[in-house]
């Protein structure tokens, strides 16, 4: 179907839905205007509680870290339907789309399809894979309406969260079952969603026992190539799950939750061959499936003292076209918070994790060994010291972690927050964090390319080898920040950082040698991963919120990043030097909302099939209209990437074939009952 014809039908269908809803519900009572987002004061927004910085509730405005919160209202009004796309709205985050089901997501540089310095958790369950040291974003899908918040820390969080929390931590938290009672039916349809549908119901089994269950299906169309033709990167998935929350007493809370999912992702890959034409491209479909179950017990001794025991099992089968990963994770974690005197608030904990990974080797991608079992032990302690009540706090702590790859890792930090008035906070921090090498970097062989220099010469095979002796990457991070609310309508947040990296993994060339296997006989030109790179990064992140009127709020940010690494391999070209965004939330009469977002992203030159290809800067504009004709029905229409017919954002390390993000339209209908 022609794109223009399809878009016209989508728009007509959405207008018909709006007209139908208006006539059906013309006599319904209009919804009460409760806690409308644009009505919230700047002070209420800054007083949002966060837990990721210190594993206890603190006011966002007084947290000694560069932290942002994506609230449920942010999610609802954005029109965005995936987790990585939502992260675009966070200052300092670098989100770039690779194809229809893959993203490069990072903070403060080092962006990549598997950005290895960013730790991501969902309800305390890590989704960071040790095989490739990153996140398969196409395996991470949740019911967005059930999210309580997404807390994003830019900067190290290793003292509390452990290894790989080097440049940031993303903590995704879902609502309790008690907060999601009743039914929800949600569907979206557009030029990309074909369609997406969620059905969820929450109920009560006893006085203090609540539950919810859901099923979700989506089928997302792929992007386009540089000529505007459809790319082979469709994405579909079926997902279901449940959550139960029980409060047998005022001191105890128990949670049991689980999910399962199954789907497929498409992509184009290129493989090296020792016979003409030496490089072959293929469209492949990879499985994405898994299940998880998590249990948590929380015992409250007092407002200042709490004990939490959590355990989970996670199984995932994920493929990227080159190989498939089958991973089992078992994790148990204990955390205890208590006061010591009147000036010390202590939180400590210990944990154990076992990860069993089996990788499928191919002629071009060989895992050595193919099956690995990893054990991780950790203990941490942190003390929040009150130096001057309500004015000056000092937080000291460290995590001690032992893993089977690099042994003992010590990750201390110190943070200070000075609040001279209720409307401003100065903060600073010094922290050390490490990044554990991936299984790919420790033991693998990847054949990157092949060619024949002359008709009678043996072919040349270019390969990359892992290093079983690779050590952890290290960073010492220095941060300063300042938050101020000069008026009740205006607030600013400024964060500056300087990071010193050592023992970064870098590929170093080996002497050429002759190989007879795999055939035919050929010359091997190879490189091996080594801890030989070092360098520094520094930058600034500035954000502001302005309440223009009782019904209109603006939020904007600017990010500047500078990177210098040696030896230079071009890693600083993976992340934009400048980023800017502006978001608008406007409440109109008749329960209508007008929402908009403008993004500017500077140029990058990522690795595309082994070659760095420049990608121009781009400006993205999203505009959406949401209407609530009744308290239970919500209808919305969004136009996304409105300023460009299409634009590229990143490249794939597997192929030089590049996909681009087209202009799109999306319609959503949400019914609560």
N, C-alpha and C positions, 0 to 999 in steps of 0.2 A: 504494500500500500504506500503511495507517495506520502512523504513526511508532512507536506502542507495539508493534504486532505485529512490525514489522521489527526493533526493538531486541531483542525477546524471542527472535527467531530467531537473531540474531547471538550473543547470550549462550549459547543452547543449542548453537550450532555450535562456539563456542570451548570450552565444557565437554566436548563430544564429542571435540574435537581433543586436549584434555589427557588424557582417559581413554584414547583410542586410543594416544597416544604412550607413556603409562605401561605399557600392556600389551605393545606391540611391543618396547619397550626394557627390559622388566623385568629381563632377564638381562644387559644390557649393563654394561660396567664404568663406574662413575660417573666424571665428569670430574674431573681434578685441579684443586685449588683454587689457581690461579696468579694472582697479582696481582689479587685481588678488590678492587674499588674501595673499599669501606668499610674494608678492612684497611690501606689506605695511611695512613701517618702524615701529620700536618699538615706536618711538615718536607719530606716527599717531594712533597706537593702544592705547597708554596711554592717548591721547587727546580725546578719545571717550567721547561724552557728556552723562551724566547720570542725571536723575531727581528724583530718589526715595529718595535720602538722604535729600534733602532740598526743594522738590517740585518746583525746578527751574533748568535750565540747568547749570551744572558745569562740569569741566574737571574731568574725572575719577582719574587722577593722583593726584589731589588736594582735593579730597573728604574726609571729616573727618569721615570715616566709612570703615569697611571691606566690600567692594562691588566688585562684579564681573559682567561682562556683557557677555551674550551669544548672539553673533551677528548672522545675517542671514547667513553669510558665515560659521560660526561654525556649524550651523544647517545643512546647505546643505552638508557640507563635512563629517559630522559625520556618516551618514547612519542610525541615530536613528530616530524612527518614532513616539515616544510618549513624552509628556512633562516630566514625571518623569525620563525617561531614559536620556533626555538631561541634567537634573540637576546633573547627575553623573559627568559631566565635570567641576563642580564648586568646587574649594577648600573649604574644611570645610563642604560640604554637605554630608549627609549620606543617600544614596538611596539603598534600599534593596527590591528585588522582592519577594512577598509573593506567588502569583500564576499568572495565565495568564492574570488577569485583576486587580490585587491589588498590591500596593506598600506601603512600609513604607518609608516616606520621612521626614527628619528633619535636623536641623542644631545645632551643639554644644550639642549633647546628646538628651536624652528623646525620642528616636525613637520608633515608634509604627505605627500600621496600621492607627490609627487616631492620628497622632502626633499633640498635642494640643497647641504647643508653636510656631507655624509657620503660619504666615498670608500670604495668596495667593490671588492675584488679577489679573483679566484679563481686561485690558482697564479701570481700576478703579472700576470694579465690583468685590466685594469680593465673593469667592467661598468657604469660610470657613462655615461649617454648625454648628449651635449652639446645635443641638441635640446630636451629638457625639464628638463635639469639634475637628474637623479635616476636611480633604478634601477627598471626593470620587474621586480619580484620574481616575476611569473608567468612570466618567461622564464628564471629562475635555478633550476635543479633539478639536483641531483647525487645520486650514490649515497652516501647518508649513511654507510653502513658502510665506505666507502673514504676517508672524511675522516680526516686525521691530527689536525687541530685547527682551531679558529676563534679567532684572536687579535683582540681588540677593544680599540682604544685610544680612550678618551674624551679629547677635547682635540685640538689641532692636530697634524698629522703632515706638514705641507707641506714641511718641509726635506728629507725623504727621499722622500715620495710625490707631491709636487706640488700644483697648484691643486685646490681643492674638498675637500681634507682639512682642513676648517676646524674642525668640532666633533668629528671622529672619523674613524678608519680601521678598516675591517673587512677582515682578511686571512684568507681561507679557503684552507687548504692540504690537498691530497690526499696519500695515502700513495704511496710509490714502488711500482712493480710488484713489486719483490722482497718487499715486505711483504704482498702480497695474492695469494699463491700458492694454488692449489687452486680449488675451486668454491664458489659461493654462490648459493643460491636464497632469495629473500625475498618474502613476500607479506603484505599487510595488507588488512583488510576491516572496514568498520564503517558507522556512520551517515553518514560523509562520504566515506571512501575506498571506491570502488565498482568494482573494487578497485585496488590498486597492487601491481605485480609487478616484481621485478628478478632477472635472471640474469647472473652474472658468473663468468668463469673466468680464472685466471692460471697461466702456465706459464713454462718456461725453454727458450730456443732454443739457448743456449750456456752455457759456464761462468759468464760474467759478463753475460749478456743475458737479461733477464726481460721479460715482457709481461703485460698483462691486457686483456680486452675485455668489454664489458657491453652489455646492452640493457635498457631500463626502460620500462614503460608504466603510466600511472595515469589514472584517471577519477574526479575528485572532484566530489561533489554540491555544489550551492550552499548558501547560508545560508537564512535565513527573513526575512520582513518582520515588522513590528511586530505583525501579526495571527497570526503563526505559519505563514503560507503560504510555500510554496517560492519562493525568489527566482530570477531568471533569470541566475545567475552561476556556472554549471557550468564545469569546467576539465578538459581532458584533454590528454595529451601522450605522444608516443612519442620516446624518446631512446636514443641509442647512442653508443659511443665506445671508445677504446683508449688505452693508455699503454705505452711501451717505455722501459726504463732499461738503459743499457749502461755498463759500467765496463771500458774497454779496458786500463786500468792503475790503480794505486793513486792516481794524481794526477788522473785525468780521469774525468768522469761526463757522459754525454750522455742527454738526455731528449727524447722525441718523444711528443706526446699530442694528441688531438683529440676533438671531440664533434660530434654533429648532433642536432637536435631539430625536431619539428613538432607543433603542437597548436592548440587553439582555446580562447578564453576568452569567456564570455558576460557581459553587463552591460546595465543599463538606462541610457539617456542621455536627456536632455531638450534640445531644440533650440528656438531662438527663431524665430518666424515673424511676418511683418508683416501677416498676415491672421488673422482669428479661427480658432481660439481663442488665437493668439499664442504658445502654448507647446505643443509636441508631445513626447510620450514614446514611446520605441521600445525594444524588446529587440533587441540586436545581438550578433552573433558576430564576433570579431576573430581574425585569424591571429597565431600566435606561432611563429616558426620561425627556424632559423639553423644555422650551423656555424662551427667554429673549429679552428685547428691551431696548436700552440705547440712551439717547439724551444728547448732550453737546453743550453749547454755550460759546465761548471764545471771549472776547473783549480785544484788545490790546490798551492801552493808550500810551505806549512808550516801548522802549526796556527794561526798568526796571519796568514797571507797567502793570499788567494784571488781568483781572477778569474772572473767570470760574464758570459756573453754570452747574451742571450735575445731571441727574436723571435717574433711571433705575428701571425696574421691572424684577424679576427673579422667575421662577417657575421650580421646579425640583421634580421628583419622583424617589427615589433611594432606592434600597434594598441591603441588605448584606446577605440574606439567613435567618437571624434570625427575621427581621421585615422590614417593608417598611416605608419610610418617604415621606410625601407629604408636600413640603415647598413652601411658597410664601414670597417673599421679595420685599419691596418697599423702595427706598432709594433716598434721595435728598441731595446734597452737594454743598456748596458755598465756593469758595476760592478766596482771593484777595491778590495780591502782589503789594507792592509799596515802593519807597525809602523814607526815612526820613532824610533829610540833605544829606551829602556826605558820611557818615560812616555807616548808618543803612539801611539794606534791610529787610523789614518786610513782612511776609506772615502770614495771619490769615484766619480762616474759621469756618464754623459751618455746622452741618448736623443733619439729622433725618433719622432713619431707623425703619421700622416696619417689623417684621418677624412673620408669622403665620405658625405653625408646627403642623401637625397631624401625629401621629405614630400609626402603626398597632400592637396591642399586640398579643402575642401568649401564649400558656400555660407555656412556659419556659421563656418568656421575656415580662414583664408587665410594661407598662408606666403609671406613676402616676403624673399628669393626662395625658390622651392620646392626648389632644389638648391644645396648649399653644400659647399665643400671647405676643410678646415681643416688647417693645418700647425702642429705644436707642437715646439719645440726646447727642451731643458733640459740643464743641467749642475749638479751639486751636489757639495759636499764637506763632510765632518764629521770632527772630531777629538775622540776620547775621550781626555782627558788624565788621567793618574793623578797626583794631587797627594799622596796618602798611600796606599801600597799596601794594597789590600783594605779601605780605610776611606773615602777621599774621592776622588770622580771629578767632573770637569767636562767637559761635552760641548758643543762649539760647532760650528755649521754654518750653511749657507745653501743655498737652491736658487735658481737664476736660470733663469727660464722665459720664453720668448717665444711668444705665440700670436697668431693672425690677428685676434682680436676686440679685445683690449685692449692688445696690445703686450708690453713687458717687465714681468715681475712678479718682485720680489725677496722671498724668504720665509725670513728668518733665524730661528734659535732658539738658546737657551742652556739647558742642563739641568745640575743638580748633584745628586749622590747622596752622602749621608754615612751610613756604616754603623758606628756606634760599637761595636756588638757584632754577633755572628753572628746574633742574633735580632731585630734591629730596624734599620730604614732610614728616614732622613729624606730627602725629595727635594723639589725645586722646579724650576720652569721658567718662562721667558718666551719667547713665540713670536709671530711675525707670520704670518698666512695670508690667502690671497685666494680668492674664489669667482668664477669666470668666468661672465658672463651666459650664459644659454641662448640658443639660436637663437630660441626662442619670445619671449624678452624683448627680443631685438635686432630681430626683424623678423616681425611677424605681426599679424593682426586676428582677434579672437575676438568674435563677437556673443553677448552674455550673456543678454539678455532683450528682450522687446518687449511693449508694451501700448498701449492707446488711452485717453487721459484722458477723452474724452467722445465721444458717438456721431458728431459731425460734425467732430471735430478730427483732424488727421493722426496716424498712429501714431508712437510714440516707440521708437527702437531704441537699446539700451544696448550699447556696444562697448568693448573694451579693445585698445589698440594697443601694439605693441612700440616700442622706441626704438633706432635704429641707432647712436646715440652712447652707449649705456649702458656704464658702466665697471665694473670689478671691485668686488665687495664686499670689505671689509677687516675684520680683527679683530686686536687685540692681546690675547693671552691670558696670564693669570697663574695659576699652579697651585702648590699645596703639598700634600704627601702624607706619610703616616707609616704604616709597616707594623711590626707587632710580633707576636712569638710568645711571650707571657708564660710559657706552659707547652707541653709537647709535645702537649697535647690541644687547645690553643686558639690562634687567631690572629685579628688584626684588621687591617683595611686602611681607611684614611681618606684621602679626597681632597677638597680644596676648590679652587674655581676662581672667577675673576673675569674676565669677557670684556668688552672694549670694542669695539663695532662701529661702523663708519663706512661711508658710501656704500651703505647697504642699499637695494635696489630697492623702490620704493614707487609706488603708482599715484596720479597727480595728475589732477584734473578739468580738462577743456578746455571752452572756451565752446561752447554748443550751436550747431549749424548745420543747414541744411536740405540733404537729400540726395534725389536722384531715382533713384539706382541703388544697391543693388537696389530694384526697384519693390515696392509702390507708393511714391510720394514720401512722405518721412517726416522727422521731426526726429531728428538724431543727438545723443545724449548720450554722451560718450566720456571716457575717461581714458587717460593714457599713462604707461608705466613710466619712472621717474626715480630717480636716485641721491640721494634726498633724506631718507632715514630714517637715524637713528642711535640708539644706546642701549647698554645694558649688561645683562648677565646675571651672576648669581652663584649658587652653590649648594654642596651638600655631598653626597658619596656615601660611605656607611659600609657595610662588609661584614665578615662574621665567619664563621669555620669552627670547629666544635666537634666533636671526636671523642669522643662520649659513651662509647663502649665499643669493643672490638676489631671489632665488627660493625655499628656504627651511627655515622653521621656526619650532622651538620646543617650547612647553609650558609644564611645569611640576609643581607639587605641592606636599607638604607633610603636613599632619595634625596629630596633637597629642592632645588627649583629656583625661582628668582625672576627675572622678566624685566621690564624697563622700556624701552620703545621710544617714540620720538617722530619724526614724528607717530604717534599711536596708531591702528593699524588692527586691533587685536585679535589680533595674531600670538601674544601671550603666552597666549592662550586655547587654542592648538592643542596645548599640552603640559601634562601634569598637574604640579601643584606638588608633590605627595607621591606616592611609590611605595614599596611594601614587598613583600618576598618572603621565603619560607622554604621550603627544600627539604630533604627527608629521604631518606637512603639507608640501608636496613636489609637486612643479609644474614641470612636465616633458615636453619634446618637443612634438609637435603634439597635443597640447591642452589636454594633459592627466594629471591627478592628482593622486598622491598616498598618501593616508591618513591612519594614524594608531593611535591607542590608547591602552595604557597598564594601567591597574588598579590593585592595590593591596588593599585588604580589610581584616583587622584583624578579628579574631574570635569573635563571639558573642554568647549569650545564651538567645534568646528571649523566650517569653511565647508561648508555643504551646499547645493549648487545656488545659490550666491551669497548665502545667508543663514546667519548663525551660529545653530546650533541646540544648546542645552545637552544634554550627555550626562552622565548621573549616574555617580558613582563605582561601582565594582563590585569584588567579591571572587571570584576564580576558584580552584577547587580541582581538582587532578588527582591521581588515585591509580592506581597500576599494580602488577600482580603479574607477575613474570617467573620462569619455571621452566626449568632446564636439566637435562632427564632424562639426557642424554648429553653428551659433549664436543662433538658436532657439531650438536645440535638445541637450539633455544631457542624457547619459546612465551611469549607475553605478552598480557595483557588490561589495557586502560586505560579508565578513565572520566574524561572531561574536562569542565570547566565544570559540576561536579556540584552547585554551590550555586544555580545559576540555571537556570530553564527556558530563558531566552534573555536576552541583553543586548546593547546597542549599544556600539561602541567608537570609531567615527569616522564621518565623513561623506564623501561624494564631491563633488568640485567640479563634477561634470557634471550632478548631479541632486539634487533634494530627497528622492527615494526612498531610504529608508534600510534597510539590511539589518542583522540582528542575529545574534549567535553563539549557537547553541542548545547545550543539553547533548548530549554525544555519547559513543559507546563505540567503541573500536578494538581489534581483535585482530591480532597479528602472529605469523608463524611464520618462523623463520630456520633454514636448513639449510646447514651448511658441510661440504664433502667434499674 
